[in-house]
Amino acid sequence: MEFQPNYQYVVQAAKNQEAVRLPLYEHNVSYKKIGEIMGKDMEGLYKGDDKDVEEFFATYCSFFKKYGYDVVTFEECIGTVMPGSGALGDSRVDPVIKDRDDFDHYPWDEIPEYYFKKNSRYFQALRKCMPEGMKAIGGVGNGIFECVQEVTGFQELCYIAADDEELYRELFQKVGETNYKIWTRFMKEFGDIYCVLRFGDDLGYKSNTLLSSDDIKDLILPRYKPIVDLVHSYNKPFLLHSCGSIFSVMDDIIDKIGIDAKHSNEDQIAPFPEWVKRYGNRIGNFGGFDVDIICHASKEEMREYITDILKQCKGHGGIAAGTGNSIPDYVPTEGYLNMIEIVRQFRGE
């Protein structure tokens, strides 16, 4: 029988209820990877005219339905429209904000318009192509910390923290205000397409948070709160994606910010069942499988690994299964499809 998606299963998991059917979830699947699987030049279609974009989303949504997903994961990131951005992902990019003068002359007020001018056609095409029974998960990509780093870089941000504490604080405040403006318009215009909203904000690395936990609690998390509250005002759950060891700030993220679910895990930091053990009585947990396993394990090794994780997590709240990070270009197609097959077999398909 043809797979019948039901986005409510993902909503159940995000609300920390054990879903009727264990949902599959990926934070992102590269367009190139989907194109390889579906036999389309997805990257070319995405960059094309409106007709190409519609074909992109028809194929993109069909991919998620064909492979057993209940939701279409899609976001457009704020960082791509911030003038002079790029320092987050490339340390060779010269940051556009290094001091007070740079900050004062930066076109903050124009960023929301840049965002919708570039991205509205994508969200409109996504709405048009959404299969019956599905909705999207995602929304406005990049969180507060990532957007600050887009224009300062991490190293320069540390210099600013040491040299100009007032500017350091104002950077997070201004980005928070700007992002909230984008989210407010986004929810009015495109919130209906989405069943769960999210952004990604990588706060940690393998052993700790990138900034001090006090700085995260004082400067970043208060900027999350209005966005999470906005999403909740539409009666929709909010999922935070954050890589790294962020245990020192998780209680504040859950109790003070009020996220509904969290994604991202890496076995070197803590296996997925450890996240479920710590937080499964309070939030939904999305992810599960270390990307390295998906890249290198044989199918039988992967089956044993995945089945063990899912058995450990069964009955412990809302779970959505997939990689602990995403499916970039370098993940072998065979490994990715093996993972999907194993999860679908586990749920009886």
N, C-alpha and C positions, 0 to 999 in steps of 0.2 A: 504494500500500500504506500501511496505517496505520503511523505512526511507532512504532518499538519502542525504548523507552528502555533504557539500560544504564548504571547509575551507576558501573560499574567504569571507564568512560572518564574520568570526572572524578577518580576515585582515581588513575588512571594519570597524569593531568596534574598532580595535586597532588604526586605522588611524582617529578615531573620526568621522566616518560617520555612520549614522543610517543604520544598516544592513538590507538587504532585508528580512531576517528572524532573529529574536532575537536569538543570539547564547547562548547556555549553556556553562558554564566554571567553572572548579574547579582547584585550584592551585595544589592540590594533592588529590587523593582518595587512602586510604590505601590498600595495596595488600590483606590484610586479609579480608577487607570489600568486595572487588571485588570477592575474592575467595568464600566468603559466598554467594554472589548473583549468581555467575556463576557455583558454585559447583565444584571448583578446589582448590587444595592446591597451591595457587599462591606463597606463601612465599617459599615453597619447590622447586617449579619449577624455581624460580628466582635464587636460590642458586645452582641449579643443573648443569648438563653438557650442551653442546651446543644444544642438542636435546631438553632438558628440557626448556632451555631459549627460543628457538623458539616456543615451545608450550605455554610458558608464554605469549609471545607477541601476538601470534595468539588469545589467549583468552582475553588478555588485550585490544587489539584493537577492538575486537568484542564487548566487553562490552561497550566501548564508542559509537560505532556505534549503537548498539541495543537500547541504552537509549537516543538517540537523540542528541549526541554531534557531532559537525563538525570537532573537532580536538581531537587528543590524547595527553593528558598532560603527559609529561615525562621529567625528568631531572636526572642527576647523580651529586652528590654534591662533591665539592673539599675537604670539611672537612674530608670525609671518608678516604682519601688517605694521609692526612698530618700526618707524623709520630708523635705519642704521642698526637694526637688530642682528642677531647671529652669534653674539658672544657666549650664549649659553651652550651651544653645540660645537663651537669651534674656537679653541683658545687662541688661534691666530688672528681672529677678528679683533680689530682695535675697538674697544668700547666707546660708545658715543657719549656716555655720561661718566665723567671722572671727577667733576667738582661741581660746586654750587652754580656757577655760570652755565655749565652744560645743562644742569637740571632745570634752571629757570627758563632757558630758551628752548626746551624740548616741547614739541607740539602735542602735549598730553590730550588737549580737548578734541583733537582731530582723529584720534585713534578709533573711537567707536564708529565714526563714519567710514573710515578706511576699512574697518572689519566687515561691515555689511555691504559696502560697495564691491568688495572682492568675493564675498562668500554667500550672499543671499541666493544666487542662482543655484548653488549646490544644495542648499537646504530645500529650495522649492522643487528641484528635480527629485530629491530623496523622497519628499512627500508624495509626489506623483507616482513614483515607482514602488512604493512600499507594498509588499505582498499582503494578502489577507491574513489576519491572525498575528501579524508582526508589528512591532514598533521599533524605534531606534533607542540605543543607549549611547550616551556621550554628550555632545552639545558643544560648549565653548571650551576648547582645549587650552592648556597652560594655567597653572595656578599662580599665586602671588609671587612666590620665591622664584619660579622659573621666569616670569616676566621681568622681574628686577634684574636677573642675571642676563637676560637677552640684551640689555642696554649697558650693563656694567661689567659683565663677566664675573666669575667667582673671586678671582684674585683681586681685581680692582675694588669689588665690593668690600673685601676685607680691609683694604687700604682706607676706603671711605669710613668704615666703622672705627678705625683707629684715629683718623685725622679729623673727622667732622661728624660727631655723633648725631647732631641735629639733622644733617642731610641724610645720614644713614636711616634714621627713623622716618623721615619724610618720604624717602623712596618707597617704602612699603605702604605708607599711607596713600600716596598718590596712585600707585599701581592698584591698590585696593579700590579706590574710588573709581578709577577708570574701568577696571574689570567689572565692577558692579553695574556701571552704566550699560556696558555691553550685555551683561546677563539680563538686565531688566528688559531691554528691547528684545533680546533673543527669546525670552520666555513668552512675551506677548505675541511675537510673530511666528515662532517656530516650536514653542513648547508642546503643541499638540502632537507633533511627530514622535515625541520621546516619552518613554515610560519610566526611565531612570536617567537622571542627569549626573554628570561627573565632570571633574577636571583632574589632570595629573599634575602633581607637584612633588618632585623627588626631593625629600627632605634629608635623606640619609645616605650612608654608604655602608660597607660591610660591617663595621664595628660600632658606628655611632651616627649621630646627626651631623650634618655638614656645618650648621651654625650651632651655637650653644642652645641647649634646651630652653634656657631662659629667654633668649632672643626669639626663638620660635614661638614660645608662649606669649611673649609681650608684643611682638611686631607682626608676626605672620598669621597666627590663628585668629586674632580679632578681625582680620580682614576676610577670613573665610566665613565668619559667622553671618554677615548680611546675605551672602550668596546662598548659603545653605538654608537660611530662613526664607529667602525668596522662593527657592525650589519647593520647600515645604508648604508655602502659601498656595501653591498649585496642586497640593495633595500628591506630590511625587517624591519618591525617595532619592537621596543623594549618596553617591558612591565616591569615595576618595581613592585615587590611585597614587601611591607613594612608594618608591623604591627605598631600600636601605633599612638599617636597624633604627627604627624610630620608637622603640619601646618606651623611652624616657618621656615621650610626649603623647603616647596613645591615650592615656586616661583623659587628658585635657581634650584631645580631638573628639573622643566619644562623649564625654560628660558635659563639656562646655560648648563645643561646637555643634554637637548633635548629628554627626554623620550616621547614616543608616547601615552602610556597608563599606568594606575596605578591600582593595585589590593590590597585589604585588607581593611575591615572596620568592626567596632564593634559599636553597637548602643550606648554603654556607652560613647564612644568617640564622635561619630557623626553618625547619621543614613545615609544610603547610599545616599538618595536624597540631603543631605547637601554637600557631596563630589561632586555630579553632579552639584549642584547649584554653588559651588565655582569654579570648574575646568572644567566643561563640555564644555565650549567654547574653551578650549585649548588642552585637552587630552581626550582619551577614558577612560571610567571608568568600571572596571570589578569587579564583586562581587555582593553585595546587601543585603544578608539575614544573620542576626546574627545567628551563630551556635547554640546558646542557644535556639533559637526559633525552629530550626530544631530538636533539641534534645527533647524538652518538649511540644511543642504546639500540640493540636489536629489538625486533617486534616482541619477542617473548620476554625479554628483559623489561621492556616498557610495559607490557601487560601486567607483569608481576608488580612492578613499581606503582603503576596507576591504580590497580585494583586494591593494593594494600592501603594506599592513601584514602581512597573512597570508602573502603570498609571502616577505617578508623574514624572517618568524619560523619558517617551515616548516623542520623538521629541526634546530631549536635547543632541544630539550628539551620539557618539559611546558607546553602552552599551552591556556588556555580563553578563548574569545572573547566579548566583549560590551563594554559601555561601561566606561570607566575609573573610573566612580563608581557610578551607580545610575540608575534610571528614576523620578524624582519626578513629581508631578502635571503640572509645566509642560512636560515633554517631549512634543512632538506625537505622537499615536498613530501617524500615518502614518509619521513618521520612525523610530519604534521598530520598527514592523512591517517597514519597508523594511530596516532593519539585520538583523533576523532572517532575512528572505528572502535577502539577499545572502550571509550566512554559510552558510545551508543550501544555496544553489546552489553556493557554493565547495566544499562537501564532497560535492557530487554528488547532491543530493536534488532 
